[in-house]
Amino acid sequence: MFDRMSETTILATSCAWTRRFGIDLITLLCCIATPAVAVSQERLVDHFPQAAESGCMACHGEIEPIREIGSEMLNQIMARGKELGDPAGCVVCHNGDPTETKDKAIAHGGDNFFPDPGSPWVNEETCGQCHMEQVEIQWKSLMMTEAGKIQGTCWSFGALTGYEHKFGNYAVENPADPGARLGTDAYRDYMERLRKLEPNVFVDRHEPLPDAVGFDELDKLNDNPELAAFTYIRQECNRCHHAVKGRSRRGDFRGMGCSSCHIPYSNEGYYEGNDRSIPTDEPTHPLTHQIQGTREATVTVHGTSYHGLAVETCTTCHNRGKRVGVSFQGLMETPYTSPFSETGAGTPDLHSKHYIAMEQDIHYQIGMKCQDCHTSIDVHGDGFLNPTTLAAVQIECSDCHGTPDKFPWELPLGYMDEFDMSPADGDPRGVTDEQLPHTWAGYQHDKKDGYLLTARGNPYENTVRDGDEVIVYTAEGKDLRLKPLKKLVAEKQISTRGLVAMQGVAKHLDRMECYTCHASWTPQCYGCHVKVDYSQKDRCPECNESQTGFDWVAAGRKHMQPEFRTTDGEEQFQTVIPGKVTESRSYLRWEEPMMGINGEGRVTPLAPGCQPSVTIIGPDGKTILQNHIFKTPPGTEGSGESGQLAIDMSPTQPHTMTKNARSCESCHASDKAVGLGIPGTRPWNESHFADLETTDGTVLSERARPQQPAIENLDHDWSQIVDRDGNQLATVGHHWKLSRALNKDEIEHIQREGTCIACHQEIPANSAAINLLHHVAKYTGQLPETNDQHAALIHKIVLLSAWVQVTGVGGGLLVGLAGVTWWRRKRRAATR
């Protein structure tokens, strides 16, 4: 029946049936052709009977309401719809003609219909009706500009823009008035200080990212192979920004602009709501026609309800780079597809990768979501250009947990966010009774004794003080009560090990990030082997096809054209550029990472950032570069005249927090931890063969090929960033002035390799006295056999040694004093 009927005929017939018999023909036919789906939401027409008068309901009568029945947002949409002549409210967001019941093209308003109302190319007319502040600042947000990612990739191709964060996906600039920055006065003052400290990061404008080399420009690569950076950025790095819908693959389905976060998409990309007119057998559709947001917004699917933004929504994008989204979920990528499914297939791709299940972040385990820590300013931005995550994110662990000596409200502003080598000081930050004006639409929580303040001076609008405790109101609806560290110490709920780490060694909190110890693992992909193949069939005799790829930034800019402003997605655009990008790794690790200094001046975990070894194939199929590591300009990043290797080790917050911290020896007795590298690999700047050879290494076959080709200028492992003399060997967090590897003094101060040797050079045989004590302990069963017993023995020895020395010094002083007194008395007696 459907095969012989046009779409227009079906719509017209459906509408006629609806008017005459009260039956929706399309719904009826879909019920016949499609298995029944459980109703997961109430119908709009059951609560707003007048909605049935809208032409939209002739086809979409079963669709779930965009917000739950009874919500103020839905009531406002319905009222606004009535004003616009649509009693169902659909045109408020989607535009279109609510009076048309026959022609779909007319009903959907032609080129002025908004299939994705959250798209940044149209949301000024949709979401902006109520949320103008968020719409106005979206173009300057980090998730739109991706300026830090662009500068990072340019850096790894020879520092094309130097330290300046010059380019964004789109041309954009700051407001002229510094007072236009969203936030409190204290926050604005704080950000103005950072702008002056780091002018290369906090720039006033971004120029648009340059074009990649075109089909008629490929010969430029012979003299300027670094131009391949722009092909790499446009095809791979920047497909996630908000102005595009992005790649339609498992785990990557999402909307655009506001919809990329506030409309739920499943990993599979299928619609599973009740509207029979939306295809359920093709991907790229939302899971359900509902808005997710705060704890106030209820999303119901198949009878199950949830609140807030699902973590998987964030991991749609946050699965590359530092991989904080998937790490938070406890997922670490792996090259293997096992274990197998019941059909013998491997594990399915997710974000084009495979994963193993790791320990999840403790915040995730207790039911917290990304938005429970990250504020509106962290995510939406503040209306000014903050090109990196460290620039944009305003929160610190101590903002909620405090320190063993101070509650969060007793800490000064800037604590743990200093951008200085000394801890912040000043007056206590206190709490506040006021929320930010631009977040009026968010859920209004009971402020108790006041909202906590972030390190930069803005209210934490879901986190409050209640006496000497803290309540975190989660987006899911939980009220989590936590005891700050100061209270836990007072109640003796902190282990000895924790007290020693935080109070006994006070420099830990003065100089380190909390997550340096409390991150249980960190994804580490060493060596990013990037191949950009520009082979073109007409110039390469052995090529069967020309190598090309999709330009996501050009696709985004395509939406600037009026005819594509409302297009839902980009993959139909012909923004194809020469070159095909392939990525691989040298090896993966997930165990405890190394340490360095971040832009805030604090010791932090490091993980491989952009570490490209670049291979470029020219249009004629011949290699222009092979396994090449670019260098930064002379004198940069601790280098001399030859420059520094442009492979970056990036400061990171792994988002894998646990209650129990890493062990002392994992830092103080580890070469890797201080940046000296993972031992065991053979030199990377040599070719390695695996063939018949003599014992002196002479390969016998003249046709033998290298098993591992050389990476010419990498004379150390990817994981090494500094040598024992403190010479830096690679770049470390090049965005910021303070970020660097540990220096020689810091390495020597941290390392405690001699701790065991200091005792055991005498124990048990080299000293007669120790040998005697050892044998007595052995035969009396007092030799330590466990770690706790060993620690107790060392503790006793330290105390005994201290008291012996104190007694010795004190006794010596007393004996000396007694001797002087006796001599003086004897002398006086002799003179009488």
VOGU-3710 file (C-alpha; in Angstrom, 3 decimals, decimal comma):
1> mfdrmsetti> 0,000/0,000/0,000  2,773/2,455/0,990  4,704/1,561/-2,170  1,928/2,876/-4,417  1,029/5,982/-2,451  2,961/9,230/-2,447  3,916/10,880/0,849  1,527/13,753/0,126  -1,359/11,358/-0,632  -0,782/9,488/2,624
11> latscawtrr> -0,732/12,726/4,605  -3,879/14,011/2,930  -5,720/10,715/3,436  -4,535/10,545/7,036  -5,808/14,016/7,795  -9,180/13,253/6,126  -9,563/10,064/8,203  -8,647/11,997/11,323  -11,300/14,650/10,696  -14,047/12,152/9,733
21> fgidlitllc> -13,483/9,210/12,042  -11,110/10,522/14,716  -8,556/7,938/13,593  -5,008/8,778/12,508  -4,442/6,657/9,373  -0,649/6,829/9,575  -0,752/5,720/13,190  -3,150/2,922/12,269  -0,936/1,724/9,406  2,175/1,926/11,562
31> ciatpavavs> 0,452/-0,139/14,243  -0,258/-2,783/11,607  3,260/-2,711/10,165  5,281/-2,157/13,357  5,363/-4,203/16,563  3,735/-2,478/19,491  5,987/-0,202/21,557  5,267/0,395/25,236  3,883/3,864/25,914  6,608/5,787/27,766
41> qerlvdhfpq> 4,996/9,194/28,116  1,606/10,785/28,465  0,075/12,309/25,343  -0,106/16,055/24,994  -3,734/15,969/23,811  -4,829/14,141/26,970  -3,879/17,168/29,064  -4,269/19,926/26,490  -7,351/18,891/24,460  -7,069/22,021/22,316
51> aaesgcmach> -3,769/20,645/20,954  -5,797/18,260/18,779  -6,869/21,276/16,726  -3,277/21,778/15,533  -2,453/20,420/12,094  0,793/19,084/13,561  -1,176/16,580/15,633  -2,678/14,979/12,525  0,634/13,196/12,045  2,376/13,628/15,411
61> geiepireig> -0,529/13,039/17,768  1,308/10,340/19,732  4,558/12,213/20,173  5,749/12,677/23,733  5,593/16,254/25,132  8,906/18,079/24,956  8,737/18,572/28,753  6,802/16,603/31,327  3,141/17,370/31,943  2,744/20,041/34,622
71> semlnqimar> 6,159/21,641/34,120  6,317/25,417/33,912  8,364/25,201/30,713  5,675/23,168/28,950  2,982/25,544/30,163  4,914/28,492/28,752  5,404/26,726/25,417  1,694/25,980/25,168  0,799/29,586/25,979  3,278/30,879/23,435
81> gkelgdpagc> 1,963/28,392/20,856  -1,562/29,688/21,332  -0,312/33,220/20,621  1,304/31,964/17,400  -1,815/30,108/16,258  -0,616/26,610/17,180  -2,555/25,116/20,129  -0,011/22,262/20,278  2,942/24,643/20,661  5,095/22,899/18,027
91> vvchngdpte> 5,867/26,057/16,037  7,422/27,700/19,109  10,491/25,547/18,535  10,146/24,081/15,050  8,425/26,884/13,138  6,222/25,700/10,248  2,540/26,038/9,393  0,187/24,502/12,018  -2,864/24,983/9,791  -1,620/22,761/6,964
101> tkdkaiahgg> -2,844/19,152/7,120  -2,214/17,898/3,596  1,202/18,914/2,307  4,164/18,017/4,498  6,445/20,503/2,758  4,047/23,340/3,567  3,371/22,074/7,082  7,095/22,011/7,759  7,485/25,543/6,514  9,792/24,887/3,589
111> dnffpdpgsp> 13,331/26,157/4,120  12,319/27,871/7,330  11,433/24,711/9,245  13,744/23,852/12,161  14,223/20,059/12,416  16,783/20,727/15,175  15,674/23,839/17,068  18,825/23,740/19,205  21,096/24,316/16,209  23,259/27,405/16,802
121> wvneetcgqc> 22,352/28,583/13,334  18,689/29,007/14,362  18,524/28,864/18,176  18,396/32,626/18,531  14,822/32,257/17,242  14,009/29,157/19,307  15,850/28,551/22,598  16,803/32,221/22,643  13,197/33,243/23,216  13,758/32,356/26,868
131> hmeqveiqwk> 17,492/31,651/27,208  19,061/34,586/25,398  22,180/34,754/27,598  23,150/31,171/26,785  22,494/31,681/23,076  24,535/34,897/22,971  27,640/33,364/24,563  27,626/30,066/22,673  29,936/31,268/19,865  32,674/32,170/22,343
141> slmmteagki> 32,477/28,946/24,338  35,354/26,470/24,189  33,025/23,793/22,827  32,419/26,008/19,812  35,837/27,549/19,142  38,022/24,506/20,000  40,880/27,012/20,022  43,027/25,075/22,481  42,749/21,934/20,382  43,691/23,882/17,263
151> qgtcwsfgal> 46,708/25,504/18,916  47,766/22,123/20,312  47,728/20,450/16,918  49,476/23,410/15,271  52,096/23,162/18,020  52,801/19,521/17,257  53,377/20,402/13,595  56,170/22,836/14,453  54,414/25,442/16,621  52,716/27,087/13,627
161> tgyehkfgny> 51,074/29,735/15,824  53,646/29,717/18,615  52,114/30,089/22,051  49,270/32,266/20,783  45,775/30,761/20,639  45,187/32,470/17,347  42,607/30,390/15,506  39,077/29,203/16,224  36,614/27,309/14,085  34,908/30,639/13,387
171> avenpadpga> 35,926/34,290/13,555  34,845/35,617/16,943  35,946/38,268/19,425  35,356/39,359/22,990  32,891/42,079/23,972  34,518/45,493/24,335  33,267/45,850/27,926  35,023/43,569/30,474  31,927/43,988/32,626  29,951/41,982/30,073
181> rlgtdayrdy> 31,582/38,792/31,361  28,978/36,666/33,139  29,647/36,022/36,817  30,197/37,917/40,039  32,387/41,013/40,384  34,964/38,881/42,195  34,988/36,425/39,299  35,410/39,172/36,714  38,330/40,650/38,664  39,876/37,191/38,937
191> merlrklepn> 39,609/36,530/35,199  41,026/39,950/34,389  44,096/39,058/36,464  44,487/35,793/34,542  44,093/37,626/31,228  47,048/39,844/32,113  49,118/36,875/33,310  48,483/34,800/30,164  47,821/37,086/27,178  48,626/34,302/24,670
201> vfvdrheplp> 45,806/32,193/26,108  43,203/34,806/26,991  43,203/36,467/23,588  40,663/39,081/22,494  39,767/37,422/19,169  40,117/34,258/17,135  40,813/34,296/13,446  39,031/31,592/11,441  40,982/28,370/11,034  42,849/28,466/7,673
211> davgfdeldk> 41,737/26,207/4,855  43,422/22,887/4,276  45,514/22,512/1,118  43,187/22,137/-1,852  43,325/19,777/-4,794  45,209/22,390/-6,838  47,664/23,239/-4,024  49,126/19,852/-3,166  52,591/20,722/-4,476  52,924/23,141/-1,545
221> lndnpelaaf> 53,427/20,118/0,714  56,883/19,433/-0,699  58,241/22,669/0,772  55,754/23,081/3,624  54,682/19,646/4,864  53,519/21,249/8,129  50,427/22,472/6,237  49,079/18,953/6,657  48,148/20,090/10,176  45,060/21,837/8,819
231> tyirqecnrc> 43,923/18,694/6,991  44,351/16,758/10,246  42,444/19,313/12,321  39,555/19,602/9,896  39,071/15,870/9,295  39,717/14,418/12,751  40,197/16,825/15,632  37,327/19,266/15,222  34,323/17,183/14,250  32,771/17,572/17,727
241> hhavkgrsrr> 32,158/21,313/17,974  28,610/22,530/18,597  28,022/24,116/15,199  27,866/20,694/13,531  25,896/17,556/14,265  29,036/15,548/13,719  29,815/12,025/12,655  26,935/9,564/12,575  28,543/6,494/14,127  27,766/4,388/17,176
251> gdfrgmgcss> 28,281/6,514/20,263  28,621/9,746/18,269  24,964/10,549/17,577  23,883/13,941/18,909  22,173/17,169/18,057  23,634/20,593/17,352  24,111/23,608/19,599  21,779/23,384/22,606  20,529/19,997/21,372  23,989/18,444/21,529
261> chipysnegy> 23,594/18,340/25,319  19,906/18,836/26,050  18,326/16,282/23,705  19,021/12,618/24,580  20,529/10,358/21,907  21,369/6,723/22,543  24,634/5,213/21,366  22,700/3,393/18,643  21,018/6,570/17,398  17,463/5,202/17,082
271> yegndrsipt> 14,198/6,864/18,033  12,314/4,865/20,679  9,415/7,165/21,471  5,748/6,886/20,515  5,472/9,025/17,385  4,666/6,606/14,538  5,692/9,135/11,893  9,350/9,154/13,019  11,318/6,242/11,535  12,526/3,736/14,107
281> depthplthq> 14,704/1,706/11,751  17,229/4,361/10,757  19,804/6,027/13,051  20,586/9,739/13,634  17,335/10,347/15,574  16,975/11,335/19,258  16,074/8,540/21,646  12,993/10,480/22,640  11,387/13,848/21,915  12,118/15,328/25,332
291> iqgtreatvt> 14,503/17,858/26,865  17,013/16,777/29,507  18,380/19,421/31,836  18,160/19,823/35,604  16,643/17,603/38,316  13,415/19,409/37,519  13,261/18,021/33,957  11,918/14,469/33,844  12,695/12,289/30,831  10,725/9,048/30,584
301> vhgtsyhgla> 11,647/6,242/28,201  9,900/2,837/28,203  8,421/3,590/31,622  11,760/4,535/33,233  12,410/8,130/34,237  15,639/10,006/34,855  16,764/13,587/35,424  19,732/15,698/34,425  22,112/15,209/31,517  23,146/11,596/31,052
311> vetcttchnr> 26,910/11,094/31,305  26,837/9,291/27,960  25,656/12,551/26,401  28,957/14,132/27,427  31,054/11,169/26,274  29,619/11,605/22,772  32,405/14,183/22,430  34,677/13,690/25,430  36,217/10,412/24,251  39,263/11,811/22,448
321> gkrvgvsfqg> 42,125/13,979/23,666  42,205/13,639/27,450  39,284/11,163/27,292  37,790/12,447/30,546  34,244/11,374/29,694  34,899/7,701/29,067  37,468/7,596/31,892  34,829/8,934/34,299  32,655/5,985/33,223  35,531/3,570/33,776
331> lmetpytspf> 36,291/2,837/30,109  39,822/2,532/28,753  40,336/2,062/25,031  42,056/-1,068/23,786  43,115/-2,371/20,362  41,397/-5,704/21,023  37,822/-6,667/20,123  37,516/-9,563/22,604  35,716/-10,961/24,560  33,370/-12,377/21,941
341> setgagtpdl> 29,598/-12,177/21,822  27,296/-15,207/21,722  27,477/-15,130/17,914  31,260/-15,091/17,940  31,492/-11,424/16,951  33,831/-9,043/18,720  32,801/-6,145/20,914  31,095/-3,383/18,918  32,831/-0,103/18,157  31,985/2,754/20,488
351> hskhyiameq> 33,191/6,193/19,365  35,119/4,140/16,732  37,118/2,443/19,506  37,026/-0,660/21,703  37,126/-0,532/25,496  37,828/-2,513/28,622  35,970/-1,890/31,875  38,098/-0,113/34,484  37,443/1,342/37,918  34,881/4,127/37,702
361> dihyqigmkc> 35,278/7,520/39,294  33,884/7,524/42,833  31,611/10,461/41,963  30,136/8,412/39,127  29,701/5,418/41,442  27,610/7,393/43,928  25,321/8,710/41,205  26,800/12,071/40,283  26,795/13,387/36,731  29,186/15,707/34,952
371> qdchtsidvh> 26,954/18,724/35,580  26,974/18,119/39,333  30,553/19,427/39,447  30,814/21,464/36,257  28,908/24,706/36,484  27,029/26,580/33,793  30,068/28,820/33,287  32,334/25,759/32,960  30,156/24,379/30,175  28,345/27,260/28,446
381> gdgflnpttl> 31,138/29,781/28,988  31,066/33,281/30,401  30,808/35,254/27,161  34,579/35,680/26,733  37,185/33,534/24,975  38,660/30,907/27,299  40,506/28,702/24,805  41,569/25,741/26,980  39,921/23,606/29,639  42,134/25,054/32,370
391> aavqiecsdc> 41,047/28,523/31,263  37,355/27,693/31,167  36,868/25,436/34,212  36,499/27,317/37,493  36,227/24,502/40,035  38,706/22,776/42,355  38,419/19,746/44,642  38,830/21,912/47,731  35,772/23,969/46,780  33,631/21,182/48,261
401> hgtpdkfpwe> 36,042/19,098/50,346  38,172/21,854/51,887  41,446/20,829/53,532  42,248/19,043/56,814  42,674/22,461/58,436  40,006/24,580/56,749  36,413/24,215/55,649  35,709/25,234/52,035  34,237/28,567/53,171  37,372/29,279/55,210
411> lplgymdefd> 39,668/29,055/52,172  40,683/32,164/50,212  39,594/32,684/46,636  42,074/31,189/44,210  43,094/28,304/46,440  44,390/25,462/44,219  43,830/27,726/41,193  46,725/30,093/41,795  48,574/30,295/38,460  51,510/30,920/40,758
421> mspadgdprg> 54,132/28,797/42,498  52,829/29,664/45,977  49,480/28,750/47,562  46,812/31,421/47,612  46,231/33,392/50,788  43,805/36,069/51,871  40,468/36,408/53,615  38,039/33,469/53,841  35,797/33,319/50,765  32,670/32,590/52,826
431> vtdeqlphtw> 29,375/31,655/51,165  26,720/33,614/49,288  22,932/33,911/49,323  22,719/34,968/45,681  22,639/32,885/42,514  23,916/34,258/39,210  21,257/36,248/37,337  21,679/34,389/34,048  20,934/30,970/35,598  17,417/31,933/36,675
441> agyqhdkkdg> 15,909/29,032/34,700  17,844/26,416/36,624  16,402/24,516/39,567  16,191/26,637/42,718  17,730/24,683/45,599  17,368/25,271/49,320  20,436/27,394/50,060  20,583/26,414/53,770  23,487/28,475/55,223  24,508/29,726/51,788
451> ylltargnpy> 25,829/28,575/48,427  29,467/27,571/48,370  31,790/29,625/46,169  34,120/28,275/43,514  37,840/29,023/43,573  37,170/31,926/41,189  34,338/33,478/43,164  31,085/32,308/41,579  28,290/30,575/43,502  28,041/26,807/43,334
461> entvrdgdev> 24,311/26,850/42,797  23,731/23,182/43,590  26,116/22,975/46,561  25,404/24,557/49,936  26,750/24,801/53,451  24,695/23,193/56,181  26,430/23,813/59,479  29,847/22,202/59,184  28,741/19,894/56,363  28,083/20,273/52,652
471> ivytaegkdl> 25,016/19,215/50,660  25,364/18,551/46,939  22,012/18,605/45,155  22,567/16,281/42,202  20,815/16,626/38,877  19,397/13,115/39,265  17,581/14,201/42,428  19,818/12,993/45,242  20,811/15,223/48,139  24,334/14,047/48,914
481> rlkplkklva> 25,624/15,106/52,302  29,403/15,144/52,674  31,695/15,865/55,546  34,560/18,185/54,606  38,073/16,992/55,418  38,331/19,230/58,466  35,347/17,507/60,077  36,617/14,052/59,105  39,920/14,848/60,818  38,116/16,054/63,951
491> ekqistrglv> 36,088/12,831/64,007  39,255/10,749/63,465  37,917/9,272/60,225  41,093/9,906/58,219  43,716/7,160/58,080  47,214/7,702/59,417  48,470/7,528/55,867  46,057/10,274/54,833  46,992/12,490/57,765  50,685/12,088/57,012
501> amqgvakhld> 50,141/12,907/53,330  47,947/15,965/53,915  49,133/17,351/57,250  52,439/15,692/58,069  53,852/16,676/54,700  52,201/20,050/54,349  53,870/20,780/51,016  51,636/18,185/49,396  48,596/20,453/49,705  50,622/23,602/49,124
511> rmecytchas> 52,040/22,380/45,816  49,933/19,478/44,522  46,521/18,931/42,996  44,363/16,546/45,033  43,853/14,322/41,986  47,613/13,787/41,637  47,213/11,190/44,372  43,533/10,296/44,153  43,335/9,399/40,444  43,393/5,605/40,350
521> wtpqcygchv> 44,435/5,363/36,691  44,988/7,529/33,658  44,648/6,604/29,966  48,035/6,957/28,314  48,414/6,577/24,548  52,107/6,951/23,831  53,044/8,039/20,336  50,389/9,244/17,914  51,455/8,008/14,494  49,628/10,209/12,001
531> kvdysqkdrc> 49,635/9,465/8,289  48,108/11,931/5,847  47,906/10,339/2,430  47,361/12,833/-0,393  47,695/10,264/-3,202  45,637/11,282/-6,218  44,613/8,806/-8,897  45,552/11,113/-11,783  49,072/11,615/-10,403  49,834/8,212/-8,865
541> pecnesqtgf> 49,915/5,370/-11,449  49,522/2,607/-8,866  46,559/4,264/-7,100  43,058/2,919/-7,671  41,391/5,966/-6,119  42,182/9,420/-4,847  42,594/9,776/-1,088  40,154/12,280/0,433  38,397/13,052/3,694  35,480/15,049/5,090
551> dwvaagrkhm> 36,120/18,616/6,272  33,969/19,164/9,367  34,877/22,819/9,834  33,974/23,634/6,239  30,756/21,675/6,744  29,962/23,817/9,760  30,568/26,984/7,792  28,260/25,649/5,104  25,416/26,342/7,542  26,246/30,045/7,200
561> qpefrttdge> 24,659/29,958/3,755  20,912/30,726/3,957  19,876/27,617/2,047  21,697/25,360/4,550  20,910/27,252/7,751  18,249/24,764/8,818  19,867/21,590/7,454  19,883/18,855/10,089  23,432/17,488/9,826  26,373/17,831/7,451
571> eqfqtvipgk> 27,294/14,509/5,904  25,295/15,325/2,775  27,529/18,370/2,170  30,263/17,979/-0,421  32,994/19,419/1,813  35,559/16,848/0,755  39,248/17,780/0,805  42,342/15,930/-0,414  44,144/13,664/2,014  43,102/10,721/4,131
581> vtesrsylrw> 44,091/10,700/7,799  45,078/7,481/9,577  46,065/7,309/13,247  47,824/4,634/15,294  49,717/4,336/18,582  53,042/3,019/19,811  51,611/1,536/22,996  48,906/2,060/25,630  49,131/2,196/29,423  46,586/2,918/32,128
591> eepmmginge> 48,554/2,611/35,366  49,553/5,567/37,539  50,834/8,450/35,424  53,910/10,607/35,658  53,877/14,050/37,232  54,750/17,564/36,167  53,727/21,158/36,800  50,506/22,540/35,336  49,556/26,089/34,427  48,322/26,733/37,959
601> grvtplapgc> 51,829/26,030/39,272  50,818/22,778/40,950  52,124/19,235/40,652  49,678/17,329/38,479  49,318/14,041/36,602  50,592/14,101/33,028  49,344/12,034/30,121  50,369/12,026/26,463  48,762/14,940/24,719  49,425/15,493/21,036
611> qpsvtiigpd> 52,501/13,330/20,285  52,474/13,016/16,500  55,050/11,156/14,491  53,982/12,372/11,061  54,096/10,539/7,747  52,944/12,424/4,650  52,363/10,804/1,281  52,374/13,229/-1,646  49,856/13,326/-4,509  52,181/11,166/-6,634
621> gktilqnhif> 52,193/8,438/-3,976  55,759/9,208/-2,894  56,665/9,791/0,748  57,350/13,416/1,699  57,904/12,757/5,414  58,313/9,443/7,236  57,827/9,129/10,993  58,828/12,747/11,454  58,612/14,629/14,748  58,510/18,379/14,219
631> ktppgtegsg> 60,431/20,748/16,475  59,408/23,980/18,145  61,321/27,249/17,524  64,780/27,691/19,109  64,776/28,555/22,786  61,247/27,336/23,504  60,304/24,781/26,136  63,739/24,486/27,727  65,460/23,932/24,381  68,573/25,317/22,781
641> esgqlaidms> 69,175/26,452/19,226  67,733/23,249/17,753  64,333/23,696/19,383  62,342/21,146/21,361  60,595/18,002/20,157  56,959/19,013/19,565  55,503/15,945/21,294  53,505/17,097/24,254  52,896/15,568/27,645  49,723/17,198/28,868
651> ptqphtmtkn> 48,714/18,095/32,441  45,396/16,409/33,085  42,616/15,815/35,593  42,013/12,110/34,861  38,438/11,994/36,263  39,143/8,591/37,839  38,967/9,606/41,492  38,975/7,100/44,334  38,784/7,503/48,076  42,120/5,782/48,564
661> arsceschas> 45,156/7,589/47,213  48,113/6,141/45,337  50,929/4,789/47,497  53,880/6,916/48,580  56,383/4,719/46,762  54,461/5,009/43,479  55,806/8,571/43,321  58,869/8,572/45,545  60,427/5,378/44,201  59,426/5,595/40,550
671> dkavglgipg> 61,437/6,912/37,620  58,282/7,145/35,541  56,495/9,274/38,133  59,088/12,051/37,972  59,238/12,057/34,172  62,316/9,891/33,610  60,273/7,472/31,507  59,189/3,856/31,385  62,271/1,666/31,084  62,592/-1,279/28,724
681> trpwneshfa> 62,081/-0,031/25,166  64,959/-0,066/22,713  65,902/3,203/20,989  63,132/4,573/18,801  65,594/6,347/16,498  66,970/3,020/15,296  65,414/0,535/12,896  64,924/-2,867/14,518  65,044/-6,118/12,540  63,693/-9,547/13,380
691> dlettdgtvl> 65,256/-11,961/10,865  68,104/-14,427/10,584  71,143/-12,735/12,030  74,508/-13,414/13,609  75,090/-13,073/17,317  76,650/-9,663/16,730  73,415/-8,459/15,083  74,353/-8,681/11,409  71,195/-9,446/9,414  71,874/-12,193/6,864
701> serarpqqpa> 69,116/-11,633/4,323  69,573/-8,756/1,917  65,802/-8,641/1,490  65,053/-8,253/5,198  62,730/-5,393/6,085  62,755/-3,489/9,385  60,247/-4,873/11,860  60,151/-1,416/13,444  61,284/1,509/11,262  63,206/4,300/12,937
711> ienldhdwsq> 61,730/7,562/14,229  64,744/9,649/13,386  64,972/12,239/16,154  63,386/10,336/19,049  66,443/9,208/21,042  64,452/8,375/24,184  61,101/6,809/24,969  57,808/8,622/24,361  57,227/8,557/28,115  60,419/10,415/29,056
721> ivdrdgnqla> 60,195/14,175/29,322  63,287/15,016/31,385  66,723/13,541/32,142  68,397/13,219/35,540  70,164/16,527/35,054  66,802/18,265/34,660  67,080/18,836/30,909  63,623/18,859/29,341  63,273/16,444/26,400  59,761/17,222/25,151
731> tvghhwklsr> 57,091/19,856/25,664  54,796/19,845/28,684  51,444/21,619/28,585  52,646/24,337/26,220  49,482/26,429/26,651  50,662/27,946/29,930  53,784/29,731/31,190  54,161/27,681/34,369  53,557/24,220/32,921  56,743/22,184/32,635
741> alnkdeiehi> 58,544/19,009/33,625  59,906/18,651/37,133  63,356/20,198/37,448  66,492/18,540/38,842  65,998/19,818/42,400  62,380/18,679/42,455  63,255/15,238/41,116  65,970/14,763/43,727  63,643/15,991/46,437  60,832/13,641/45,407
751> qregtciach> 62,807/10,509/44,723  63,415/8,242/47,696  65,158/5,343/45,990  67,648/5,172/48,843  65,032/4,694/51,555  65,303/0,898/51,637  69,063/0,930/51,119  69,546/3,433/53,934  68,439/0,761/56,455  69,286/-2,477/54,713
761> qeipansaai> 72,915/-1,682/54,033  73,315/-2,641/57,704  70,413/-5,064/58,141  70,909/-7,827/59,021  74,640/-8,673/58,714  76,914/-5,646/58,401  76,691/-4,418/62,001  77,379/-6,634/65,020  74,729/-4,916/67,133  72,074/-5,069/64,377
771> nllhhvakyt> 73,020/-8,662/63,596  72,493/-9,580/67,256  69,097/-7,844/67,383  68,086/-9,491/64,115  68,839/-12,964/65,443  67,042/-12,283/68,734  63,987/-11,059/66,779  64,167/-14,055/64,446  64,221/-16,671/67,198  61,577/-14,897/69,274
781> gqlpetndqh> 59,220/-14,572/66,314  59,383/-10,775/66,161  60,703/-10,352/62,608  58,166/-8,313/60,584  56,339/-10,448/58,040  53,681/-8,030/56,850  53,732/-4,456/55,597  51,976/-3,221/58,751  54,511/-4,982/60,985  57,362/-3,567/58,961
791> aalihkivll> 55,884/-0,071/59,165  55,394/-0,421/62,914  59,028/-1,507/63,344  60,314/1,445/61,330  58,060/3,748/63,355  59,498/2,347/66,578  63,061/2,686/65,296  62,462/6,304/64,262  61,002/7,139/67,703  63,754/5,283/69,522
801> sawvqvtgvg> 66,415/6,947/67,437  64,888/10,351/68,032  64,654/9,833/71,797  68,182/8,460/71,962  69,488/11,499/70,145  67,397/13,898/72,211  68,465/12,120/75,387  72,051/12,084/74,213  72,067/15,750/73,370  70,123/16,664/76,490
811> ggllvglagv> 72,289/14,418/78,677  75,428/15,899/77,152  74,204/19,381/77,868  73,377/18,442/81,472  76,770/16,806/81,966  78,479/19,831/80,453  76,464/22,189/82,627  77,243/20,100/85,705  80,929/20,096/84,800  81,033/23,861/84,377
821> twwrrkrraa> 79,194/24,335/87,660  81,616/21,978/89,495  84,663/23,719/87,992  83,393/27,189/88,928  82,665/26,090/92,512  86,066/24,479/92,805  87,729/27,623/91,509  85,854/29,844/93,961  86,802/27,508/96,817  90,473/27,683/95,820
831> tr> 90,485/31,508/95,850  89,106/31,825/99,350
//
